[in-house]
Amino acid sequence: MPVRVLNPTSEEAAAEQGVLAERLSTLEGATVGFISNGKEGTERFFASLHDLLCNQFSVAEVILRTKSNYSAPAEQTLIDEVRNWHAVVTGVGD
């Protein structure tokens, strides 16, 4: 039986979100931030991703931050800090 994958987002919602950041040409020497929602499962995922980024892509620094409330938007101080990172990975775990 074939599996059909659907995109649950509307085209209107995507247009309202703004402009995407330019793609990095390389991760070498970059600062990558991880934002965890604090749920179980993100720690192990981010640990593996940290090793991969440093060992295979020569990332200079990985910064891990955890939101204070998994269901709320990130705090303004975290949003301000993100502006200093080259790339961000957010994670949801359970």
Secondary structure, 3 states (H helix, E strand, C coil): CCCCCCCCCCHHHHHHCCCCCCCCCCCCCCEEEEEECCCCCHHHHHHHHHHHHHHHHCCCEEEEEECCCCCCCCCHHHHHHHCCCCEEEEECCC
